[in-house]
Amino acid sequence: MSSGPAGGGSRQPPRQQPGFFGGGPMGLAMPVEKARNARGALARLLRYFRPYALPVAVVVVTAILSTVFSILSPKLLGDVITDLFVGVAAKLRGLPGGGVNFAAVRHLLLVLALLYVFSSAFSWAQQYVMAGVAQRAVYTIRQQVMEKLTRLPINFFDTHPHGEVLSRFVNDFDNISSTLQQSLTQAITAAVTFIGVVVMMVTISPLLTLVIALTLPLSFIVTRGIAKRSQTYFLDRQRRLGELNGHIEEMYTGHVIVKAFGHERRAMDTFEEINGRLYKATWQAQFVTGIIMPLMNVIGNLGYVLVCVIGGILVTRGAMQIGDIQAFVQYARQFSQPITQLASISNVIQSALASAERVFEILDEPEESAEADAPRALIAPRGDVAFRAVDFRYQQDQPLIEDLSIAVQAGQTVAVVGPTGAGKTTLVNLLMRFYDVGAGQITVDGVDVAGMRRGDLRRLFGMVLQDTWLFHGTIRENIAYGREGATDGEIVAAARAAHADHFIRTLPHGYETVLNEEASNISQGQRQLLTIARAFLADPPLLILDEATSNVDTRTEVAIQEAMRNLMRGRTSFVIAHRLSTIREADLIVVMRHGRVVEQGTHRGLLAQGGFYADLYNSQFPVKATSPA
C-alpha cells in the first residue's frame, strides 16, 4: 500500500558527497571530504574484518611475498648481465677459461622466471582473497544498514533528504567497497616495495643510495607547490561544474516553461557563460597538474645521470659490477613509485573513512521506541477508534496538537478537514504509530496502540496518499502489492472497484504493462487509481485516504466515491480532504485548526452552525449575489 506520511521538522542540508578528481601522476586531487574522527572510523571499520582474520593474514603474507619476489628480480637480472659481460670480456682478452658460463646464466634465468611466476601467482591470490573478504565485510555492513533503516522512526526520513540517504546507501558503500578491495592491498604493497627497494639499493651501493635520496627533498618541494596551486583550481572547477549541472537540470526539468516564455536564448547565454568559466578552471587545473610529470622527469633524470656517472667511475675502478649498475637504475626508477602510490592512496582512504563515518551515523541513529513487553493483538478487529486527550509536538518548544479527543465508531467515515498546518496528516501519523504521542492515548477497539506491535497495528489499515508510489514492475504486480497471495481474479476485481480496469485493458499489454521507475508511462490520475485499487485489494478493517482523489478528473472522482461507499460499508475510514465537495456524505467531519478540534458534526449540521467549517466551505463554493431586477 502506498505510504510515506509527511511529518514536521526542519530539513537538514545534505553534506558534501565524498569524492575526488584525479590530478597528475603524483596523485594530486581535489581536496576530499575527510572524516571528523578518522581513527575511530578506521577502528570501527576494521571490526568487520575480525571474522576473516585468517583470510586477511593470507592477504598480507601473499602481498609481502609477491612484492619481495618482484623486488629480487632486478638484482638477479643484473647478475645475468654481469656474468655475460665478464665472460665476454675475459674471452676477448684471451684469459684462460674465458667465455660465457651458459650453465650459470641458464640457472639464473630459470630462477628469474620462477620469481616472476611466483610474484604473479601470489599477486593473483592476494587480489582474489581480498576481493572476497572486502565484499563479505561490505555485505555485512549493507545488511546492517538496511535492517537499521526499517527500524528508524519516520522522523529520520522527514529530517533527512531522500537523496542524502540514497547517497549513503549507494555512493558511500561503493566508495568503501572499492577502497577495501584495492587500496588496502596497494598500501601494503607500496610500503613493502619502498622498504625492499631501499634495502636492495643500500646492499648494492650505499653511496648511490645517498645520491638518489638527495633528490627526494626537491621532489617533495615541487609536488607540494604544485598540489597547493592545483587544489585551488580544482575547487574552482568543482564549483563551476556544480553551477553547470544545476543550470542544465533546471532548464531541462522546466523546458516546457522555458519554451512557453521564449527564454531559450537566455538559457543558452547562461549556459555558455558558465561553460566558459568551467573551461577556464578545468584548463588551469589540468595544466598545473600536467607540468608535474616533466618536472619529476627532470629531477629523476638528474638522479639517473648522477647514478650513471658515479656508477661508471666505480665500475672502472672495480668497486662495482656493471650488472649492479643496471639493477640499481631499475631500483631507482621504483624508488619514487611507492611514495607516489601512498600519497594517492591516502586521499582514497580518507574519502573511504568519510564514507564509512557517514554510514555509521545511520547505524548510530536512535531507533523507534521499543515494542511492548507483552504486546496485544486484535483477533477480530471491528474498527472503533478513539483519541483521548492526545498531545503531540515535533519539536519540544513548538506544540502542535493539544488535548485532542475524537471518538469514531466502527464503520463510520470520518473526514478530517482544516487549513494547511492544522495537523490533519499528523493525526494519521499518530494513528499509524509513525510517531508516538507525547501524552494521552489512542485506542483501536479499546486497545492502546502503544501496546500493540507496529506491524500488527499497520496491517489493520489500508492507506492511499496524494503522492502515489508505484515500483518498476507490471501493473498486476503493483496492485498485488496490497495483499500477498492475491489471485488474478481478486486483482481484477479490485481494479474494477477503483475504476482502473477499463484504462488498464486499453493499454497494449493490459495488466502486464511494465511501469518504469517513476511510472511516468501512465498519467498521474491513472497512477492514483492503481494505488486505490491496491488499497481495495488489501481489504483492511480501517482505511486512510489522504487527498486520494485529488489527481483524478471530476467524473472519475464521482465514480470512485460511489465505489468507496459500496466497498467501505462496515469499515472505518479516515478521509483527509481539502476539497470539501468530496466529504459531504461523511458520517463525521472533524474540523481542525492549530492542532485542535474546533468543530465536529455532519456536513449539514456544521453548515447550519455557521462556524469555521462554514467559512471554509463557503470560501470554496461562494454564493453568488443576485442583482435586483
C-alpha positions as CSV (number, residue, x, y, z in Angstrom):
1,M,0.0,0.0,0.0
2,S,1.1,3.5,-0.7
3,S,2.7,5.0,2.3
4,G,5.0,7.8,3.4
5,P,3.2,10.3,5.5
6,A,4.6,13.7,5.8
7,G,5.8,15.0,9.0
8,G,7.1,18.1,10.6
9,G,10.6,19.1,11.5
10,S,13.2,21.1,9.6
11,R,15.2,19.5,6.8
12,Q,18.9,19.4,7.1
13,P,21.0,20.2,4.0
14,P,22.9,17.3,2.6
15,R,26.6,17.1,3.4
16,Q,29.2,17.3,0.6
17,Q,29.5,13.9,-1.1
18,P,32.9,12.3,-0.8
19,G,34.8,12.2,-4.0
20,F,37.9,13.5,-5.8
21,F,39.1,14.3,-9.2
22,G,42.3,12.7,-10.4
23,G,45.1,15.1,-10.9
24,G,48.7,14.5,-12.0
25,P,50.9,11.4,-11.8
26,M,51.6,12.1,-8.1
27,G,48.0,11.6,-7.2
28,L,47.2,15.3,-7.0
29,A,43.5,15.7,-6.5
30,M,40.7,17.9,-5.3
31,P,40.5,18.0,-1.5
32,V,38.3,15.2,-0.4
33,E,35.9,15.2,2.4
34,K,37.7,13.9,5.5
35,A,36.2,12.0,8.4
36,R,35.8,14.0,11.6
37,N,37.2,11.1,13.6
38,A,39.3,9.1,11.1
39,R,40.9,6.9,13.8
40,G,37.5,6.0,15.2
41,A,36.0,5.3,11.8
42,L,39.0,3.1,10.8
43,A,38.9,1.1,14.1
44,R,35.1,0.5,13.7
45,L,35.6,-0.5,10.0
46,L,38.3,-2.9,10.9
47,R,36.0,-4.7,13.4
48,Y,34.1,-6.1,10.4
49,F,37.3,-8.0,9.4
50,R,37.6,-9.9,12.7
51,P,35.6,-12.9,11.4
52,Y,38.0,-13.0,8.5
53,A,41.3,-12.8,10.4
54,L,42.8,-15.9,8.6
55,P,42.0,-14.7,5.1
56,V,43.3,-11.2,6.0
57,A,46.5,-12.8,7.2
58,V,46.8,-14.7,3.9
59,V,46.3,-11.4,2.0
60,V,49.1,-9.7,4.0
61,V,51.5,-12.7,3.6
62,T,50.8,-13.1,-0.2
63,A,51.2,-9.3,-0.7
64,I,54.6,-9.4,1.0
65,L,55.8,-12.5,-0.9
66,S,54.6,-11.1,-4.2
67,T,56.4,-7.8,-3.6
68,V,59.6,-9.5,-2.3
69,F,59.8,-11.8,-5.4
70,S,59.3,-8.7,-7.6
71,I,62.0,-6.8,-5.8
72,L,64.6,-9.6,-6.1
73,S,64.2,-9.8,-9.9
74,P,66.3,-6.7,-10.9
75,K,69.2,-8.0,-8.8
76,L,69.2,-11.4,-10.5
77,L,68.8,-9.8,-13.9
78,G,71.9,-7.7,-13.0
79,D,73.8,-10.8,-12.1
80,V,72.9,-12.3,-15.5
81,I,74.3,-9.2,-17.2
82,T,77.4,-9.3,-15.1
83,D,78.1,-12.9,-16.0
84,L,77.6,-12.2,-19.7
85,F,79.9,-9.1,-19.5
86,V,82.6,-10.8,-17.5
87,G,82.6,-13.9,-19.7
88,V,82.8,-12.0,-23.0
89,A,85.4,-9.6,-21.6
90,A,87.6,-12.5,-20.4
91,K,87.3,-14.2,-23.8
92,L,88.3,-11.0,-25.7
93,R,91.3,-10.7,-23.5
94,G,92.3,-14.3,-24.2
95,L,92.3,-15.2,-20.5
96,P,92.2,-18.9,-19.5
97,G,88.7,-20.1,-19.0
98,G,87.3,-17.1,-20.8
99,G,83.8,-17.1,-22.2
100,V,80.2,-17.1,-21.0
101,N,79.2,-19.7,-18.4
102,F,75.9,-20.5,-20.1
103,A,75.0,-23.1,-17.4
104,A,75.2,-20.4,-14.7
105,V,73.2,-18.0,-16.9
106,R,70.5,-20.6,-17.6
107,H,70.3,-21.2,-13.9
108,L,69.9,-17.5,-13.1
109,L,67.3,-17.1,-15.9
110,L,65.3,-20.1,-14.6
111,V,65.3,-18.6,-11.1
112,L,64.3,-15.3,-12.5
113,A,61.4,-16.9,-14.4
114,L,60.3,-18.6,-11.3
115,L,60.4,-15.3,-9.3
116,Y,58.2,-13.7,-12.0
117,V,55.7,-16.6,-11.9
118,F,55.6,-16.7,-8.1
119,S,55.2,-13.0,-7.9
120,S,52.3,-13.0,-10.3
121,A,50.7,-16.1,-8.6
122,F,50.9,-14.5,-5.1
123,S,49.6,-11.2,-6.5
124,W,46.6,-13.0,-8.0
125,A,45.9,-14.9,-4.8
126,Q,46.1,-11.7,-2.8
127,Q,43.6,-10.0,-5.0
128,Y,41.3,-13.0,-5.1
129,V,41.2,-13.5,-1.3
130,M,40.9,-9.7,-0.6
131,A,38.0,-9.3,-3.0
132,G,36.1,-12.0,-1.1
133,V,36.9,-10.5,2.3
134,A,36.1,-7.0,1.3
135,Q,32.8,-7.8,-0.3
136,R,31.7,-10.0,2.6
137,A,32.5,-7.2,5.0
138,V,30.6,-4.6,2.9
139,Y,27.8,-7.1,2.6
140,T,27.5,-7.3,6.4
141,I,27.6,-3.5,6.8
142,R,25.0,-3.0,4.0
143,Q,22.7,-5.6,5.6
144,Q,23.0,-3.9,9.0
145,V,22.2,-0.5,7.4
146,M,19.2,-2.0,5.6
147,E,17.8,-3.5,8.8
148,K,18.5,-0.3,10.6
149,L,16.5,1.7,8.1
150,T,13.5,-0.5,8.8
151,R,13.8,0.3,12.5
152,L,14.3,4.1,12.2
153,P,11.4,6.3,13.0
154,I,9.6,8.3,10.3
155,N,11.2,11.4,11.9
156,F,14.6,10.4,10.5
157,F,13.2,10.3,6.9
158,D,11.4,13.6,7.5
159,T,14.6,15.4,8.5
160,H,17.0,13.8,6.0
161,P,16.5,14.3,2.3
162,H,15.9,11.1,0.4
163,G,18.8,11.8,-1.9
164,E,21.1,12.1,1.1
165,V,20.0,8.7,2.4
166,L,20.3,7.2,-1.0
167,S,23.7,8.6,-1.5
168,R,24.9,7.0,1.7
169,F,23.4,3.7,0.8
170,V,24.8,3.6,-2.8
171,N,27.8,6.0,-3.3
172,D,29.3,5.7,0.1
173,F,29.1,1.9,0.0
174,D,30.7,1.8,-3.4
175,N,33.5,4.0,-2.1
176,I,34.1,1.8,0.9
177,S,33.9,-1.4,-1.2
178,S,36.4,-0.2,-3.8
179,T,38.8,1.1,-1.2
180,L,38.8,-2.1,0.9
181,Q,39.3,-4.2,-2.1
182,Q,42.1,-2.2,-3.8
183,S,43.6,0.5,-1.7
184,L,44.5,-1.6,1.4
185,T,46.4,-4.2,-0.6
186,Q,48.1,-1.4,-2.6
187,A,49.1,0.3,0.6
188,I,50.7,-3.0,1.9
189,T,52.5,-3.5,-1.5
190,A,53.7,0.1,-1.6
191,A,55.1,0.0,1.9
192,V,56.9,-3.3,1.3
193,T,58.2,-2.1,-2.0
194,F,59.6,1.0,-0.6
195,I,61.4,-0.8,2.3
196,G,62.6,-3.6,0.0
197,V,63.9,-1.2,-2.7
198,V,65.8,0.8,-0.1
199,V,67.3,-2.3,1.4
200,M,68.4,-3.6,-2.1
201,M,69.8,-0.2,-3.0
202,V,71.8,0.0,0.2
203,T,73.1,-3.5,-0.3
204,I,74.3,-2.7,-3.8
205,S,75.8,0.7,-3.1
206,P,75.3,3.0,0.0
207,L,76.9,5.9,-1.9
208,L,74.5,5.7,-4.9
209,T,71.6,5.3,-2.5
210,L,72.6,8.6,-0.8
211,V,72.7,10.2,-4.2
212,I,69.1,9.2,-5.0
213,A,68.0,10.1,-1.5
214,L,69.3,13.7,-2.1
215,T,66.7,14.2,-4.9
216,L,63.8,13.4,-2.6
217,P,63.6,16.9,-0.9
218,L,63.5,18.5,-4.3
219,S,60.7,16.2,-5.4
220,F,58.6,17.0,-2.3
221,I,59.1,20.7,-2.7
222,V,57.9,20.5,-6.4
223,T,54.9,18.3,-5.6
224,R,53.8,20.3,-2.6
225,G,54.0,23.6,-4.5
226,I,52.0,22.2,-7.4
227,A,49.5,20.5,-5.2
228,K,48.8,23.7,-3.3
229,R,48.2,25.6,-6.6
230,S,46.2,22.8,-8.3
231,Q,43.8,22.4,-5.3
232,T,42.7,26.0,-5.7
233,Y,41.9,25.4,-9.4
234,F,40.2,22.1,-8.8
235,L,38.0,23.7,-6.2
236,D,37.0,26.4,-8.7
237,R,36.4,23.7,-11.3
238,Q,34.1,21.8,-8.9
239,R,32.1,25.0,-8.2
240,R,31.7,25.7,-11.9
241,L,30.8,22.1,-12.6
242,G,28.1,22.3,-9.9
243,E,26.8,25.5,-11.4
244,L,26.6,23.9,-14.9
245,N,24.9,20.8,-13.7
246,G,22.4,22.8,-11.7
247,H,21.6,25.0,-14.7
248,I,21.2,22.1,-17.1
249,E,18.9,20.2,-14.7
250,E,16.9,23.3,-14.1
251,M,16.4,24.1,-17.7
252,Y,15.6,20.5,-18.8
253,T,13.2,20.0,-15.9
254,G,11.3,23.1,-16.8
255,H,11.9,23.1,-20.5
256,V,8.2,23.5,-21.2
257,I,8.1,26.7,-19.2
258,V,11.3,27.9,-20.8
259,K,9.8,27.4,-24.3
260,A,6.4,28.8,-23.3
261,F,8.0,32.1,-22.2
262,G,10.6,32.2,-25.0
263,H,13.7,32.1,-22.9
264,E,15.7,29.6,-24.9
265,R,18.3,32.2,-25.9
266,R,18.7,33.4,-22.3
267,A,19.2,29.8,-21.2
268,M,21.8,29.3,-23.9
269,D,23.6,32.5,-22.9
270,T,23.7,31.5,-19.3
271,F,25.0,28.0,-20.3
272,E,27.7,29.5,-22.5
273,E,28.8,31.8,-19.7
274,I,29.0,29.0,-17.1
275,N,30.6,26.6,-19.6
276,G,33.3,29.2,-20.4
277,R,34.1,29.6,-16.7
278,L,34.3,25.8,-16.4
279,Y,36.6,25.6,-19.4
280,K,38.9,28.1,-17.9
281,A,39.0,26.5,-14.5
282,T,39.5,23.0,-15.9
283,W,42.2,24.1,-18.3
284,Q,44.1,25.8,-15.4
285,A,43.7,22.8,-13.1
286,Q,44.9,20.3,-15.8
287,F,47.7,22.5,-16.9
288,V,49.1,23.0,-13.5
289,T,48.9,19.2,-12.6
290,G,50.2,18.3,-16.1
291,I,53.5,20.1,-15.6
292,I,54.4,17.8,-12.7
293,M,55.4,14.9,-14.9
294,P,58.0,17.0,-16.9
295,L,59.4,18.4,-13.6
296,M,59.6,15.0,-12.0
297,N,61.2,13.6,-15.1
298,V,63.9,16.3,-14.8
299,I,64.5,15.5,-11.2
300,G,64.5,11.8,-12.0
301,N,66.9,12.2,-14.9
302,L,69.2,14.2,-12.7
303,G,69.4,11.3,-10.3
304,Y,69.9,8.8,-13.2
305,V,72.8,10.9,-14.6
306,L,74.5,11.1,-11.2
307,V,74.0,7.3,-10.7
308,C,75.4,6.5,-14.2
309,V,78.4,8.9,-13.8
310,I,79.3,7.8,-10.3
311,G,78.5,4.2,-11.1
312,G,80.6,4.2,-14.2
313,I,83.6,5.5,-12.2
314,L,83.0,2.8,-9.6
315,V,82.9,0.1,-12.3
316,T,86.1,1.3,-13.9
317,R,87.8,1.1,-10.5
318,G,86.4,-2.4,-9.9
319,A,84.3,-1.3,-6.9
320,M,81.1,-2.3,-8.6
321,Q,79.9,-4.8,-11.3
322,I,78.2,-3.5,-14.4
323,G,75.1,-5.6,-13.7
324,D,74.7,-3.9,-10.3
325,I,74.5,-0.5,-12.1
326,Q,71.8,-1.9,-14.3
327,A,69.9,-3.3,-11.2
328,F,70.4,0.0,-9.3
329,V,68.9,2.0,-12.1
330,Q,65.8,-0.2,-12.0
331,Y,65.5,0.2,-8.3
332,A,66.0,4.0,-8.6
333,R,63.0,4.0,-11.0
334,Q,60.9,2.1,-8.5
335,F,62.1,4.3,-5.6
336,S,59.6,7.1,-6.1
337,Q,56.7,4.9,-7.3
338,P,55.6,3.7,-3.8
339,I,55.8,7.2,-2.4
340,T,53.6,8.4,-5.2
341,Q,51.2,5.5,-4.7
342,L,51.0,6.0,-0.9
343,A,50.3,9.7,-1.5
344,S,47.4,8.9,-3.8
345,I,46.1,6.1,-1.6
346,S,46.0,8.4,1.4
347,N,43.4,10.5,-0.4
348,V,41.3,7.5,-1.3
349,I,41.5,6.1,2.2
350,Q,40.5,9.5,3.7
351,S,37.5,9.6,1.4
352,A,36.5,6.0,2.3
353,L,36.8,6.8,6.0
354,A,34.5,9.8,5.5
355,S,32.1,7.5,3.7
356,A,32.3,4.9,6.5
357,E,31.6,7.6,9.1
358,R,28.5,8.7,7.2
359,V,27.3,5.1,7.1
360,F,28.0,4.6,10.8
361,E,26.0,7.7,11.5
362,I,22.9,5.9,10.2
363,L,23.7,2.8,12.4
364,D,24.0,5.1,15.4
365,E,20.6,6.9,14.8
366,P,18.1,6.4,17.6
367,E,15.6,3.7,16.7
368,E,11.8,3.6,17.2
369,S,10.7,3.1,20.8
370,A,10.7,-0.5,22.0
371,E,7.7,-2.6,21.5
372,A,5.6,-3.6,24.5
373,D,6.9,-6.5,26.6
374,A,3.5,-8.3,26.3
375,P,2.0,-6.9,23.0
376,R,-1.7,-7.3,22.4
377,A,-3.3,-8.2,19.1
378,L,-6.8,-7.8,17.7
379,I,-8.2,-11.2,16.6
380,A,-11.4,-9.8,15.0
381,P,-11.0,-6.1,14.7
382,R,-14.2,-4.0,14.5
383,G,-12.7,-0.5,13.8
384,D,-13.6,1.6,16.9
385,V,-11.0,4.4,17.2
386,A,-10.6,6.9,20.0
387,F,-8.2,9.8,20.6
388,R,-8.2,10.7,24.3
389,A,-6.6,13.9,25.4
390,V,-3.7,13.5,22.9
391,D,-0.8,15.9,22.9
392,F,2.0,15.9,20.3
393,R,4.8,18.1,19.1
394,Y,7.5,17.6,16.5
395,Q,9.8,19.9,18.4
396,Q,9.7,20.3,22.1
397,D,9.3,24.0,22.1
398,Q,6.6,24.1,19.4
399,P,3.3,22.4,20.4
400,L,1.2,21.2,17.5
401,I,-1.7,19.0,18.8
402,E,-3.0,19.7,22.3
403,D,-5.8,17.9,24.2
404,L,-7.2,16.2,21.1
405,S,-10.2,13.9,21.7
406,I,-12.2,12.1,19.0
407,A,-14.4,9.1,19.2
408,V,-15.1,7.1,16.0
409,Q,-17.4,4.2,15.8
410,A,-16.8,1.1,13.7
411,G,-17.9,1.5,10.1
412,Q,-18.0,5.3,10.2
413,T,-16.5,7.5,7.5
414,V,-14.6,10.3,9.2
415,A,-13.5,13.3,7.3
416,V,-10.6,15.4,8.7
417,V,-10.6,19.0,7.3
418,G,-8.8,22.2,8.1
419,P,-6.2,24.6,6.7
420,T,-2.7,23.7,5.9
421,G,-0.7,23.0,9.0
422,A,-3.7,22.3,11.1
423,G,-2.5,18.8,12.0
424,K,-4.6,16.6,9.7
425,T,-1.8,14.4,8.3
426,T,-0.1,14.4,11.8
427,L,-3.3,12.8,13.0
428,V,-2.8,9.9,10.6
429,N,0.9,9.7,11.6
430,L,-0.1,9.2,15.2
431,L,-2.8,6.7,14.4
432,M,-0.4,4.5,12.4
433,R,2.3,5.0,15.1
434,F,4.7,6.6,12.7
435,Y,5.1,8.9,15.7
436,D,4.3,8.2,19.3
437,V,2.0,10.6,21.2
438,G,3.6,12.9,23.8
439,A,0.6,12.5,26.2
440,G,-2.8,10.9,26.1
441,Q,-3.9,7.7,24.4
442,I,-5.1,6.3,21.0
443,T,-7.1,3.1,21.0
444,V,-8.4,0.7,18.4
445,D,-11.3,-1.4,19.8
446,G,-10.3,-0.2,23.2
447,V,-6.7,-1.4,22.9
448,D,-4.0,1.2,23.3
449,V,-2.0,1.2,20.0
450,A,1.2,1.7,22.1
451,G,0.6,-1.8,23.5
452,M,0.5,-3.4,20.0
453,R,3.2,-4.4,17.7
454,R,3.6,-1.7,15.0
455,G,3.4,-4.4,12.3
456,D,0.1,-5.8,13.7
457,L,-1.3,-2.3,14.0
458,R,-0.4,-1.2,10.5
459,R,-1.8,-4.3,8.9
460,L,-5.2,-3.1,10.2
461,F,-5.0,-0.1,7.8
462,G,-5.1,0.4,4.1
463,M,-3.5,3.7,3.0
464,V,-3.8,5.8,-0.1
465,L,-1.8,9.1,-0.2
466,Q,-1.9,12.1,-2.6
467,D,1.7,11.3,-3.5
468,T,1.5,8.0,-5.4
469,W,4.1,5.3,-5.0
470,L,4.5,2.6,-7.7
471,F,7.5,0.5,-8.3
472,H,9.2,-0.8,-11.5
473,G,7.1,-3.8,-12.4
474,T,3.9,-4.8,-14.1
475,I,0.5,-3.2,-13.2
476,R,-0.6,-6.6,-11.9
477,E,2.4,-6.7,-9.5
478,N,1.8,-3.2,-8.3
479,I,-1.9,-3.9,-7.4
480,A,-0.9,-7.3,-5.9
481,Y,1.4,-5.4,-3.5
482,G,-1.7,-4.7,-1.4
483,R,-2.1,-8.3,-0.3
484,E,0.3,-11.3,-0.6
485,G,-1.0,-14.3,-2.4
486,A,-3.9,-12.4,-4.1
487,T,-5.4,-14.2,-7.1
488,D,-5.7,-12.8,-10.6
489,G,-9.5,-12.6,-10.1
490,E,-9.1,-10.6,-6.9
491,I,-6.7,-8.2,-8.6
492,V,-9.0,-7.6,-11.4
493,A,-12.0,-7.1,-9.0
494,A,-10.0,-4.5,-7.1
495,A,-9.1,-2.7,-10.3
496,R,-12.8,-2.7,-11.3
497,A,-13.8,-1.3,-7.9
498,A,-11.3,1.5,-8.3
499,H,-12.5,2.2,-11.9
500,A,-9.0,1.3,-13.2
501,D,-9.9,-1.9,-15.1
502,H,-11.0,0.0,-18.2
503,F,-7.9,2.1,-18.8
504,I,-5.7,-0.9,-17.9
505,R,-7.3,-3.0,-20.7
506,T,-6.8,-0.2,-23.2
507,L,-3.0,-0.4,-22.7
508,P,-1.1,-2.6,-25.2
509,H,-0.2,-5.2,-22.7
510,G,-3.1,-4.7,-20.2
511,Y,-2.3,-5.9,-16.7
512,E,1.2,-7.0,-17.9
513,T,2.2,-3.4,-18.8
514,V,5.5,-2.7,-17.2
515,L,5.7,0.6,-15.3
516,N,9.1,2.4,-15.4
517,E,10.9,3.6,-12.3
518,E,8.8,6.8,-12.0
519,A,5.6,5.2,-13.5
520,S,5.7,8.1,-16.0
521,N,4.4,6.0,-18.8
522,I,0.9,6.4,-17.4
523,S,-0.9,9.6,-16.3
524,Q,-0.9,10.9,-12.7
525,G,-4.6,10.2,-12.4
526,Q,-4.1,6.6,-13.6
527,R,-1.3,6.1,-11.0
528,Q,-3.7,7.3,-8.3
529,L,-6.3,4.8,-9.5
530,L,-3.8,1.9,-9.2
531,T,-2.9,2.9,-5.6
532,I,-6.6,3.0,-4.7
533,A,-7.0,-0.5,-6.3
534,R,-4.1,-1.7,-4.2
535,A,-5.8,-0.5,-1.1
536,F,-9.1,-2.1,-2.1
537,L,-7.3,-5.4,-2.6
538,A,-5.9,-5.2,0.9
539,D,-9.4,-5.2,2.2
540,P,-8.5,-3.8,5.7
541,P,-10.9,-3.1,8.5
542,L,-9.7,0.6,8.5
543,L,-8.8,2.8,5.6
544,I,-6.9,6.1,5.4
545,L,-7.3,8.3,2.3
546,D,-5.2,11.4,2.2
547,E,-6.4,13.5,-0.7
548,A,-6.8,10.3,-2.6
549,T,-9.0,11.7,-5.3
550,S,-7.1,15.0,-5.9
551,N,-5.4,13.8,-9.1
552,V,-8.4,12.4,-11.0
553,D,-11.0,14.2,-13.1
554,T,-14.4,15.1,-11.7
555,R,-16.3,12.3,-13.4
556,T,-13.9,9.7,-12.2
557,E,-13.9,11.2,-8.7
558,V,-17.7,10.8,-8.5
559,A,-17.4,7.2,-9.6
560,I,-14.7,6.5,-7.1
561,Q,-16.8,8.0,-4.3
562,E,-19.7,5.7,-5.2
563,A,-17.3,2.7,-5.3
564,M,-15.9,3.7,-1.9
565,R,-19.4,3.9,-0.4
566,N,-20.1,0.3,-1.5
567,L,-16.7,-1.3,-0.7
568,M,-16.1,0.6,2.6
569,R,-19.5,-0.2,4.1
570,G,-18.9,-1.7,7.6
571,R,-15.3,-0.4,7.6
572,T,-13.9,2.6,9.5
573,S,-12.3,5.1,7.1
574,F,-10.4,8.4,7.7
575,V,-10.5,10.8,4.8
576,I,-8.2,13.9,4.8
577,A,-9.5,16.4,2.2
578,H,-9.0,20.0,1.1
579,R,-11.8,19.7,-1.5
580,L,-14.8,19.8,0.8
581,S,-17.1,18.6,-2.0
582,T,-15.7,15.1,-1.6
583,I,-16.7,14.6,2.0
584,R,-20.3,15.8,2.1
585,E,-21.6,12.3,2.8
586,A,-19.1,11.6,5.7
587,D,-20.7,10.3,8.9
588,L,-18.5,12.6,10.9
589,I,-16.5,15.7,9.9
590,V,-13.7,16.7,12.3
591,V,-12.6,20.3,11.8
592,M,-9.0,21.0,13.0
593,R,-7.3,24.4,13.5
594,H,-3.9,24.9,15.0
595,G,-3.8,21.3,16.2
596,R,-7.1,21.4,18.0
597,V,-10.5,20.0,17.1
598,V,-12.7,23.1,16.9
599,E,-15.9,21.5,15.4
600,Q,-17.3,18.1,14.9
601,G,-20.5,17.0,13.1
602,T,-22.2,16.3,9.8
603,H,-21.9,18.4,6.7
604,R,-25.4,19.9,7.1
605,G,-25.0,20.4,10.8
606,L,-21.7,22.2,10.5
607,L,-23.0,24.5,7.8
608,A,-26.0,25.3,10.0
609,Q,-23.7,26.3,12.8
610,G,-22.1,29.0,10.6
611,G,-18.7,28.4,12.2
612,F,-15.2,27.8,10.9
613,Y,-16.3,24.9,8.7
614,A,-19.0,27.0,7.1
615,D,-16.3,29.7,6.4
616,L,-14.0,27.0,4.7
617,Y,-16.9,25.6,2.7
618,N,-18.2,29.0,1.5
619,S,-14.7,30.1,0.5
620,Q,-14.6,27.1,-1.9
621,F,-18.2,27.5,-3.0
622,P,-19.1,31.2,-2.7
623,V,-22.8,32.0,-3.1
624,K,-23.2,34.5,-6.0
625,A,-25.2,37.5,-5.1
626,T,-28.1,38.2,-7.5
627,S,-28.7,41.8,-8.6
628,P,-32.3,43.2,-8.2
629,A,-34.3,43.1,-11.4
